[in-house]
Amino acid sequence: MGVTKNDLFTKSQNEMALAAKAFAHPARIAILEFLLKSNSCINGDLVNELGLAQATISQHLRELKDIGIIQGTIEGTKVNYCINPSRWAEIKEKFNNIFNEYNSPSSNDCC
């Protein structure tokens, strides 16, 4: 069997790409911002907050849950979502590491 494109990159690189993909939609950024701002578990508030259909929000929540950046708990017929603090810290560290690798040249000429 041949090598897949993902096999050409490290586990860390693949994980960062998946996280970046999850961050690549403004609705998902809005969901994360709302969760961070509310600093608590939420459920139906997102429909009113974002003005998107429940089915659309559910799809975006699933994308965020798939990378583990949010977690949900089931209470009756509702699912409450919040930031997964350990995964948030892990993803934040990976992105901070890559951004911190850049050393700005003393002049604006880089090439």
A tleap script that builds the chain and sets N, CA, C and O, in Angstrom:
source leaprc.protein.ff14SB
mol = sequence {
  NMET GLY VAL THR LYS ASN ASP LEU PHE THR
  LYS SER GLN ASN GLU MET ALA LEU ALA ALA
  LYS ALA PHE ALA HIE PRO ALA ARG ILE ALA
  ILE LEU GLU PHE LEU LEU LYS SER ASN SER
  CYS ILE ASN GLY ASP LEU VAL ASN GLU LEU
  GLY LEU ALA GLN ALA THR ILE SER GLN HIE
  LEU ARG GLU LEU LYS ASP ILE GLY ILE ILE
  GLN GLY THR ILE GLU GLY THR LYS VAL ASN
  TYR CYS ILE ASN PRO SER ARG TRP ALA GLU
  ILE LYS GLU LYS PHE ASN ASN ILE PHE ASN
  GLU TYR ASN SER PRO SER SER ASN ASP CYS
  CCYS
}
set mol.1.N position { 0.840 -1.176 0.000 }
set mol.1.CA position { 0.000 0.000 0.000 }
set mol.1.C position { 0.883 1.236 0.000 }
set mol.1.O position { 1.927 1.242 0.652 }
set mol.2.N position { 0.495 2.271 -0.706 }
set mol.2.CA position { 1.293 3.475 -0.848 }
set mol.2.C position { 1.237 4.374 0.374 }
set mol.2.O position { 0.427 4.188 1.282 }
set mol.3.N position { 2.110 5.336 0.360 }
set mol.3.CA position { 2.184 6.316 1.442 }
set mol.3.C position { 1.098 7.363 1.227 }
set mol.3.O position { 0.934 7.877 0.121 }
set mol.4.N position { 0.357 7.677 2.291 }
set mol.4.CA position { -0.636 8.746 2.191 }
set mol.4.C position { 0.049 10.073 2.448 }
set mol.4.O position { 1.150 10.114 2.998 }
set mol.5.N position { -0.589 11.145 2.056 }
set mol.5.CA position { -0.003 12.468 2.268 }
set mol.5.C position { 0.224 12.732 3.747 }
set mol.5.O position { 1.208 13.372 4.116 }
set mol.6.N position { -0.674 12.247 4.600 }
set mol.6.CA position { -0.507 12.459 6.037 }
set mol.6.C position { 0.725 11.748 6.575 }
set mol.6.O position { 1.321 12.204 7.550 }
set mol.7.N position { 1.114 10.648 5.960 }
set mol.7.CA position { 2.290 9.904 6.409 }
set mol.7.C position { 3.586 10.670 6.163 }
set mol.7.O position { 4.620 10.339 6.743 }
set mol.8.N position { 3.539 11.679 5.315 }
set mol.8.CA position { 4.726 12.466 5.016 }
set mol.8.C position { 5.047 13.470 6.121 }
set mol.8.O position { 6.134 14.047 6.139 }
set mol.9.N position { 4.110 13.680 7.038 }
set mol.9.CA position { 4.255 14.699 8.061 }
set mol.9.C position { 4.206 14.075 9.453 }
set mol.9.O position { 3.728 12.954 9.632 }
set mol.10.N position { 4.704 14.816 10.421 }
set mol.10.CA position { 4.726 14.311 11.791 }
set mol.10.C position { 3.316 14.299 12.377 }
set mol.10.O position { 2.402 14.943 11.863 }
set mol.11.N position { 3.172 13.556 13.455 }
set mol.11.CA position { 1.885 13.508 14.163 }
set mol.11.C position { 1.484 14.914 14.601 }
set mol.11.O position { 0.321 15.298 14.478 }
set mol.12.N position { 2.438 15.672 15.106 }
set mol.12.CA position { 2.166 17.033 15.562 }
set mol.12.C position { 1.698 17.930 14.421 }
set mol.12.O position { 0.770 18.720 14.588 }
set mol.13.N position { 2.341 17.807 13.262 }
set mol.13.CA position { 1.949 18.606 12.098 }
set mol.13.C position { 0.532 18.254 11.649 }
set mol.13.O position { -0.256 19.144 11.327 }
set mol.14.N position { 0.208 16.972 11.628 }
set mol.14.CA position { -1.132 16.551 11.252 }
set mol.14.C position { -2.179 17.039 12.253 }
set mol.14.O position { -3.267 17.458 11.860 }
set mol.15.N position { -1.849 16.986 13.550 }
set mol.15.CA position { -2.782 17.458 14.571 }
set mol.15.C position { -3.015 18.960 14.461 }
set mol.15.O position { -4.143 19.430 14.613 }
set mol.16.N position { -1.948 19.713 14.198 }
set mol.16.CA position { -2.103 21.162 14.031 }
set mol.16.C position { -2.950 21.491 12.806 }
set mol.16.O position { -3.751 22.425 12.835 }
set mol.17.N position { -2.777 20.731 11.741 }
set mol.17.CA position { -3.571 20.962 10.533 }
set mol.17.C position { -5.048 20.698 10.794 }
set mol.17.O position { -5.906 21.443 10.320 }
set mol.18.N position { -5.350 19.643 11.546 }
set mol.18.CA position { -6.749 19.362 11.898 }
set mol.18.C position { -7.334 20.467 12.769 }
set mol.18.O position { -8.484 20.865 12.585 }
set mol.19.N position { -6.546 20.958 13.712 }
set mol.19.CA position { -7.011 22.050 14.561 }
set mol.19.C position { -7.235 23.299 13.723 }
set mol.19.O position { -8.246 23.983 13.887 }
set mol.20.N position { -6.301 23.605 12.825 }
set mol.20.CA position { -6.450 24.780 11.968 }
set mol.20.C position { -7.694 24.660 11.099 }
set mol.20.O position { -8.396 25.645 10.873 }
set mol.21.N position { -7.964 23.461 10.615 }
set mol.21.CA position { -9.166 23.243 9.811 }
set mol.21.C position { -10.419 23.507 10.642 }
set mol.21.O position { -11.384 24.087 10.144 }
set mol.22.N position { -10.407 23.086 11.897 }
set mol.22.CA position { -11.558 23.318 12.759 }
set mol.22.C position { -11.749 24.809 13.042 }
set mol.22.O position { -12.877 25.271 13.210 }
set mol.23.N position { -10.652 25.556 13.094 }
set mol.23.CA position { -10.730 26.996 13.319 }
set mol.23.C position { -11.049 27.774 12.044 }
set mol.23.O position { -11.230 28.991 12.091 }
set mol.24.N position { -11.120 27.090 10.917 }
set mol.24.CA position { -11.193 27.759 9.617 }
set mol.24.C position { -12.594 28.175 9.193 }
set mol.24.O position { -12.812 28.458 8.015 }
set mol.25.N position { -13.538 28.220 10.105 }
set mol.25.CA position { -14.884 28.680 9.752 }
set mol.25.C position { -15.323 29.723 10.767 }
set mol.25.O position { -15.191 29.507 11.972 }
set mol.26.N position { -15.844 30.851 10.298 }
set mol.26.CA position { -16.218 31.917 11.234 }
set mol.26.C position { -17.287 31.495 12.246 }
set mol.26.O position { -17.302 32.009 13.364 }
set mol.27.N position { -18.165 30.587 11.886 }
set mol.27.CA position { -19.175 30.129 12.847 }
set mol.27.C position { -18.517 29.378 13.999 }
set mol.27.O position { -18.941 29.512 15.147 }
set mol.28.N position { -17.488 28.591 13.704 }
set mol.28.CA position { -16.798 27.860 14.766 }
set mol.28.C position { -16.002 28.810 15.655 }
set mol.28.O position { -15.909 28.596 16.864 }
set mol.29.N position { -15.434 29.848 15.071 }
set mol.29.CA position { -14.747 30.871 15.872 }
set mol.29.C position { -15.766 31.559 16.778 }
set mol.29.O position { -15.493 31.788 17.956 }
set mol.30.N position { -16.932 31.889 16.236 }
set mol.30.CA position { -17.975 32.534 17.035 }
set mol.30.C position { -18.433 31.626 18.179 }
set mol.30.O position { -18.672 32.099 19.290 }
set mol.31.N position { -18.553 30.341 17.911 }
set mol.31.CA position { -18.940 29.386 18.959 }
set mol.31.C position { -17.881 29.368 20.050 }
set mol.31.O position { -18.214 29.432 21.234 }
set mol.32.N position { -16.605 29.280 19.667 }
set mol.32.CA position { -15.530 29.267 20.651 }
set mol.32.C position { -15.499 30.563 21.456 }
set mol.32.O position { -15.334 30.534 22.675 }
set mol.33.N position { -15.658 31.696 20.780 }
set mol.33.CA position { -15.675 32.977 21.480 }
set mol.33.C position { -16.823 33.039 22.480 }
set mol.33.O position { -16.657 33.536 23.594 }
set mol.34.N position { -17.982 32.536 22.082 }
set mol.34.CA position { -19.136 32.535 22.985 }
set mol.34.C position { -18.879 31.645 24.194 }
set mol.34.O position { -19.191 32.021 25.324 }
set mol.35.N position { -18.310 30.463 23.956 }
set mol.35.CA position { -18.001 29.561 25.066 }
set mol.35.C position { -16.965 30.183 26.003 }
set mol.35.O position { -17.087 30.078 27.224 }
set mol.36.N position { -15.965 30.820 25.441 }
set mol.36.CA position { -14.938 31.458 26.265 }
set mol.36.C position { -15.508 32.637 27.050 }
set mol.36.O position { -15.178 32.831 28.220 }
set mol.37.N position { -16.364 33.417 26.399 }
set mol.37.CA position { -16.965 34.581 27.053 }
set mol.37.C position { -17.913 34.156 28.171 }
set mol.37.O position { -17.916 34.758 29.246 }
set mol.38.N position { -18.714 33.126 27.923 }
set mol.38.CA position { -19.687 32.694 28.928 }
set mol.38.C position { -19.014 31.922 30.053 }
set mol.38.O position { -19.528 31.878 31.170 }
set mol.39.N position { -17.867 31.313 29.766 }
set mol.39.CA position { -17.088 30.561 30.751 }
set mol.39.C position { -17.955 29.563 31.525 }
set mol.39.O position { -17.770 29.352 32.724 }
set mol.40.N position { -18.892 28.966 30.816 }
set mol.40.CA position { -19.750 27.951 31.437 }
set mol.40.C position { -20.271 27.027 30.349 }
set mol.40.O position { -20.029 27.242 29.162 }
set mol.41.N position { -20.978 26.011 30.767 }
set mol.41.CA position { -21.582 25.098 29.800 }
set mol.41.C position { -22.820 25.757 29.193 }
set mol.41.O position { -23.592 26.408 29.898 }
set mol.42.N position { -23.003 25.587 27.903 }
set mol.42.CA position { -24.143 26.179 27.206 }
set mol.42.C position { -24.861 25.098 26.417 }
set mol.42.O position { -24.299 24.034 26.156 }
set mol.43.N position { -26.089 25.367 26.040 }
set mol.43.CA position { -26.795 24.447 25.151 }
set mol.43.C position { -27.523 25.229 24.072 }
set mol.43.O position { -26.929 25.502 23.029 }
set mol.44.N position { -28.761 25.598 24.267 }
set mol.44.CA position { -29.551 26.225 23.219 }
set mol.44.C position { -29.234 27.679 22.961 }
set mol.44.O position { -29.790 28.264 22.031 }
set mol.45.N position { -28.361 28.288 23.749 }
set mol.45.CA position { -28.048 29.703 23.605 }
set mol.45.C position { -27.428 30.045 22.255 }
set mol.45.O position { -27.552 31.178 21.788 }
set mol.46.N position { -26.777 29.099 21.634 }
set mol.46.CA position { -26.056 29.381 20.392 }
set mol.46.C position { -26.975 29.744 19.237 }
set mol.46.O position { -26.604 30.561 18.394 }
set mol.47.N position { -28.151 29.163 19.180 }
set mol.47.CA position { -29.086 29.479 18.092 }
set mol.47.C position { -29.448 30.956 18.154 }
set mol.47.O position { -29.434 31.639 17.130 }
set mol.48.N position { -29.773 31.454 19.343 }
set mol.48.CA position { -30.111 32.872 19.493 }
set mol.48.C position { -28.894 33.765 19.297 }
set mol.48.O position { -28.997 34.840 18.707 }
set mol.49.N position { -27.756 33.326 19.784 }
set mol.49.CA position { -26.536 34.131 19.713 }
set mol.49.C position { -26.028 34.289 18.285 }
set mol.49.O position { -25.650 35.390 17.885 }
set mol.50.N position { -26.013 33.205 17.509 }
set mol.50.CA position { -25.409 33.228 16.175 }
set mol.50.C position { -26.403 33.456 15.047 }
set mol.50.O position { -26.027 33.895 13.960 }
set mol.51.N position { -27.660 33.160 15.304 }
set mol.51.CA position { -28.664 33.321 14.250 }
set mol.51.C position { -28.600 32.256 13.175 }
set mol.51.O position { -29.113 32.450 12.073 }
set mol.52.N position { -27.976 31.136 13.485 }
set mol.52.CA position { -27.897 30.013 12.544 }
set mol.52.C position { -28.895 28.944 12.965 }
set mol.52.O position { -29.333 28.908 14.115 }
set mol.53.N position { -29.247 28.085 12.035 }
set mol.53.CA position { -30.161 26.985 12.329 }
set mol.53.C position { -29.507 25.997 13.292 }
set mol.53.O position { -28.285 25.843 13.309 }
set mol.54.N position { -30.325 25.340 14.081 }
set mol.54.CA position { -29.820 24.367 15.051 }
set mol.54.C position { -29.001 23.271 14.362 }
set mol.54.O position { -27.966 22.850 14.877 }
set mol.55.N position { -29.467 22.814 13.202 }
set mol.55.CA position { -28.736 21.756 12.490 }
set mol.55.C position { -27.345 22.234 12.066 }
set mol.55.O position { -26.380 21.473 12.137 }
set mol.56.N position { -27.243 23.474 11.632 }
set mol.56.CA position { -25.953 24.042 11.227 }
set mol.56.C position { -25.020 24.157 12.426 }
set mol.56.O position { -23.843 23.805 12.345 }
set mol.57.N position { -25.554 24.648 13.530 }
set mol.57.CA position { -24.750 24.770 14.743 }
set mol.57.C position { -24.293 23.393 15.212 }
set mol.57.O position { -23.152 23.233 15.647 }
set mol.58.N position { -25.160 22.414 15.127 }
set mol.58.CA position { -24.799 21.052 15.532 }
set mol.58.C position { -23.628 20.520 14.715 }
set mol.58.O position { -22.744 19.853 15.252 }
set mol.59.N position { -23.622 20.817 13.410 }
set mol.59.CA position { -22.512 20.383 12.558 }
set mol.59.C position { -21.203 21.035 12.998 }
set mol.59.O position { -20.166 20.375 13.060 }
set mol.60.N position { -21.253 22.324 13.300 }
set mol.60.CA position { -20.050 23.028 13.730 }
set mol.60.C position { -19.587 22.532 15.101 }
set mol.60.O position { -18.387 22.388 15.335 }
set mol.61.N position { -20.517 22.275 15.993 }
set mol.61.CA position { -20.165 21.726 17.306 }
set mol.61.C position { -19.489 20.364 17.153 }
set mol.61.O position { -18.538 20.054 17.871 }
set mol.62.N position { -19.981 19.558 16.220 }
set mol.62.CA position { -19.385 18.243 15.993 }
set mol.62.C position { -17.935 18.376 15.514 }
set mol.62.O position { -17.066 17.619 15.947 }
set mol.63.N position { -17.675 19.332 14.627 }
set mol.63.CA position { -16.304 19.557 14.152 }
set mol.63.C position { -15.379 19.928 15.309 }
set mol.63.O position { -14.254 19.435 15.397 }
set mol.64.N position { -15.859 20.794 16.188 }
set mol.64.CA position { -15.049 21.208 17.332 }
set mol.64.C position { -14.885 20.075 18.335 }
set mol.64.O position { -13.833 19.931 18.958 }
set mol.65.N position { -15.923 19.284 18.481 }
set mol.65.CA position { -15.855 18.151 19.408 }
set mol.65.C position { -14.926 17.063 18.855 }
set mol.65.O position { -14.233 16.392 19.620 }
set mol.66.N position { -14.912 16.892 17.549 }
set mol.66.CA position { -14.058 15.870 16.930 }
set mol.66.C position { -12.572 16.105 17.206 }
set mol.66.O position { -11.811 15.148 17.344 }
set mol.67.N position { -12.155 17.371 17.288 }
set mol.67.CA position { -10.746 17.630 17.609 }
set mol.67.C position { -10.539 17.734 19.122 }
set mol.67.O position { -9.413 17.897 19.592 }
set mol.68.N position { -11.629 17.638 19.871 }
set mol.68.CA position { -11.534 17.598 21.328 }
set mol.68.C position { -11.441 18.938 22.015 }
set mol.68.O position { -11.212 18.993 23.224 }
set mol.69.N position { -11.614 20.029 21.275 }
set mol.69.CA position { -11.458 21.349 21.888 }
set mol.69.C position { -12.670 21.745 22.720 }
set mol.69.O position { -12.580 22.606 23.594 }
set mol.70.N position { -13.799 21.113 22.443 }
set mol.70.CA position { -14.962 21.273 23.309 }
set mol.70.C position { -15.399 19.889 23.762 }
set mol.70.O position { -15.061 18.874 23.152 }
set mol.71.N position { -16.152 19.880 24.840 }
set mol.71.CA position { -16.688 18.615 25.342 }
set mol.71.C position { -18.147 18.843 25.682 }
set mol.71.O position { -18.568 19.962 25.973 }
set mol.72.N position { -18.901 17.778 25.640 }
set mol.72.CA position { -20.328 17.882 25.916 }
set mol.72.C position { -20.778 16.859 26.926 }
set mol.72.O position { -20.241 15.754 27.012 }
set mol.73.N position { -21.780 17.254 27.691 }
set mol.73.CA position { -22.416 16.338 28.629 }
set mol.73.C position { -23.899 16.306 28.334 }
set mol.73.O position { -24.504 17.332 28.024 }
set mol.74.N position { -24.476 15.133 28.430 }
set mol.74.CA position { -25.892 14.963 28.129 }
set mol.74.C position { -26.692 15.099 29.418 }
set mol.74.O position { -26.416 14.433 30.416 }
set mol.75.N position { -27.690 15.977 29.371 }
set mol.75.CA position { -28.617 16.148 30.482 }
set mol.75.C position { -30.023 16.039 29.917 }
set mol.75.O position { -30.547 16.993 29.342 }
set mol.76.N position { -30.621 14.887 30.081 }
set mol.76.CA position { -31.948 14.653 29.506 }
set mol.76.C position { -31.874 14.651 28.003 }
set mol.76.O position { -31.171 13.838 27.403 }
set mol.77.N position { -32.614 15.581 27.386 }
set mol.77.CA position { -32.617 15.664 25.922 }
set mol.77.C position { -31.647 16.721 25.401 }
set mol.77.O position { -31.557 16.933 24.192 }
set mol.78.N position { -30.919 17.388 26.303 }
set mol.78.CA position { -30.011 18.459 25.894 }
set mol.78.C position { -28.557 18.036 26.083 }
set mol.78.O position { -28.228 17.224 26.948 }
set mol.79.N position { -27.706 18.611 25.251 }
set mol.79.CA position { -26.267 18.424 25.401 }
set mol.79.C position { -25.679 19.785 25.754 }
set mol.79.O position { -25.894 20.765 25.041 }
set mol.80.N position { -24.951 19.840 26.835 }
set mol.80.CA position { -24.277 21.066 27.256 }
set mol.80.C position { -22.828 21.002 26.805 }
set mol.80.O position { -22.169 19.973 26.955 }
set mol.81.N position { -22.332 22.107 26.251 }
set mol.81.CA position { -20.976 22.161 25.740 }
set mol.81.C position { -20.151 23.180 26.511 }
set mol.81.O position { -20.659 24.199 26.979 }
set mol.82.N position { -18.870 22.877 26.627 }
set mol.82.CA position { -17.921 23.811 27.224 }
set mol.82.C position { -16.541 23.530 26.632 }
set mol.82.O position { -16.324 22.512 25.973 }
set mol.83.N position { -15.622 24.449 26.881 }
set mol.83.CA position { -14.238 24.281 26.442 }
set mol.83.C position { -13.619 23.124 27.214 }
set mol.83.O position { -13.806 23.012 28.426 }
set mol.84.N position { -12.882 22.264 26.515 }
set mol.84.CA position { -12.112 21.203 27.164 }
set mol.84.C position { -10.768 21.829 27.538 }
set mol.84.O position { -9.923 22.024 26.665 }
set mol.85.N position { -10.551 22.152 28.829 }
set mol.85.CA position { -9.368 22.926 29.207 }
set mol.85.C position { -8.030 22.267 28.861 }
set mol.85.O position { -7.090 22.956 28.467 }
set mol.86.N position { -7.938 20.966 29.001 }
set mol.86.CA position { -6.651 20.323 28.711 }
set mol.86.C position { -6.352 20.340 27.213 }
set mol.86.O position { -5.214 20.585 26.815 }
set mol.87.N position { -7.349 20.088 26.391 }
set mol.87.CA position { -7.138 20.110 24.932 }
set mol.87.C position { -6.896 21.537 24.447 }
set mol.87.O position { -6.078 21.767 23.556 }
set mol.88.N position { -7.614 22.495 25.041 }
set mol.88.CA position { -7.413 23.903 24.692 }
set mol.88.C position { -5.952 24.284 24.945 }
set mol.88.O position { -5.311 24.900 24.094 }
set mol.89.N position { -5.434 23.919 26.108 }
set mol.89.CA position { -4.053 24.247 26.461 }
set mol.89.C position { -3.066 23.568 25.513 }
set mol.89.O position { -2.056 24.158 25.130 }
set mol.90.N position { -3.363 22.333 25.141 }
set mol.90.CA position { -2.483 21.591 24.227 }
set mol.90.C position { -2.415 22.258 22.861 }
set mol.90.O position { -1.328 22.453 22.316 }
set mol.91.N position { -3.568 22.609 22.308 }
set mol.91.CA position { -3.602 23.255 20.990 }
set mol.91.C position { -2.967 24.641 21.066 }
set mol.91.O position { -2.220 25.040 20.172 }
set mol.92.N position { -3.266 25.367 22.131 }
set mol.92.CA position { -2.678 26.695 22.313 }
set mol.92.C position { -1.156 26.613 22.352 }
set mol.92.O position { -0.477 27.433 21.733 }
set mol.93.N position { -0.621 25.645 23.062 }
set mol.93.CA position { 0.827 25.476 23.162 }
set mol.93.C position { 1.443 25.172 21.800 }
set mol.93.O position { 2.488 25.724 21.456 }
set mol.94.N position { 0.798 24.291 21.016 }
set mol.94.CA position { 1.335 23.948 19.697 }
set mol.94.C position { 1.405 25.175 18.788 }
set mol.94.O position { 2.408 25.398 18.109 }
set mol.95.N position { 0.326 25.972 18.780 }
set mol.95.CA position { 0.323 27.161 17.934 }
set mol.95.C position { 1.273 28.223 18.470 }
set mol.95.O position { 1.949 28.892 17.688 }
set mol.96.N position { 1.336 28.390 19.786 }
set mol.96.CA position { 2.291 29.338 20.355 }
set mol.96.C position { 3.717 28.953 19.999 }
set mol.96.O position { 4.532 29.820 19.683 }
set mol.97.N position { 4.026 27.667 20.045 }
set mol.97.CA position { 5.379 27.211 19.713 }
set mol.97.C position { 5.763 27.587 18.290 }
set mol.97.O position { 6.871 28.066 18.047 }
set mol.98.N position { 4.857 27.373 17.356 }
set mol.98.CA position { 5.205 27.685 15.964 }
set mol.98.C position { 5.286 29.194 15.743 }
set mol.98.O position { 6.151 29.662 15.002 }
set mol.99.N position { 4.394 29.965 16.379 }
set mol.99.CA position { 4.461 31.419 16.235 }
set mol.99.C position { 5.709 31.986 16.910 }
set mol.99.O position { 6.291 32.959 16.431 }
set mol.100.N position { 6.111 31.387 18.003 }
set mol.100.CA position { 7.292 31.868 18.724 }
set mol.100.C position { 8.602 31.508 18.034 }
set mol.100.O position { 9.646 32.056 18.387 }
set mol.101.N position { 8.574 30.614 17.073 }
set mol.101.CA position { 9.785 30.264 16.329 }
set mol.101.C position { 10.241 31.383 15.410 }
set mol.101.O position { 11.406 31.432 15.013 }
set mol.102.N position { 9.332 32.278 15.073 }
set mol.102.CA position { 9.677 33.361 14.160 }
set mol.102.C position { 10.462 34.436 14.893 }
set mol.102.O position { 10.007 34.976 15.901 }
set mol.103.N position { 11.641 34.737 14.379 }
set mol.103.CA position { 12.458 35.826 14.898 }
set mol.103.C position { 12.433 36.926 13.871 }
set mol.103.O position { 12.993 36.794 12.783 }
set mol.104.N position { 11.781 38.010 14.222 }
set mol.104.CA position { 11.644 39.123 13.304 }
set mol.104.C position { 13.002 39.691 12.938 }
set mol.104.O position { 13.810 39.967 13.825 }
set mol.105.N position { 13.276 39.877 11.634 }
set mol.105.CA position { 14.549 40.463 11.228 }
set mol.105.C position { 14.628 41.912 11.714 }
set mol.105.O position { 13.602 42.561 11.919 }
set mol.106.N position { 15.844 42.409 11.894 }
set mol.106.CA position { 16.009 43.784 12.399 }
set mol.106.C position { 15.493 44.824 11.399 }
set mol.106.O position { 15.126 45.934 11.786 }
set mol.107.N position { 15.468 44.467 10.141 }
set mol.107.CA position { 14.918 45.368 9.136 }
set mol.107.C position { 13.675 44.719 8.522 }
set mol.107.O position { 13.389 43.549 8.773 }
set mol.108.N position { 12.959 45.472 7.734 }
set mol.108.CA position { 11.747 44.935 7.094 }
set mol.108.C position { 12.054 44.147 5.842 }
set mol.108.O position { 11.140 43.629 5.201 }
set mol.109.N position { 13.327 44.043 5.476 }
set mol.109.CA position { 13.709 43.293 4.284 }
set mol.109.C position { 13.956 41.828 4.656 }
set mol.109.O position { 14.916 41.522 5.364 }
set mol.110.N position { 13.115 40.943 4.194 }
set mol.110.CA position { 13.333 39.532 4.517 }
set mol.110.C position { 13.818 38.752 3.288 }
set mol.110.O position { 14.382 37.667 3.434 }
set mol.111.N position { 13.613 39.272 2.124 }
set mol.111.CA position { 14.041 38.556 0.910 }
set mol.111.C position { 14.832 39.468 0.005 }
set mol.111.O position { 15.276 39.045 -1.062 }
savepdb mol mol.pdb
quit
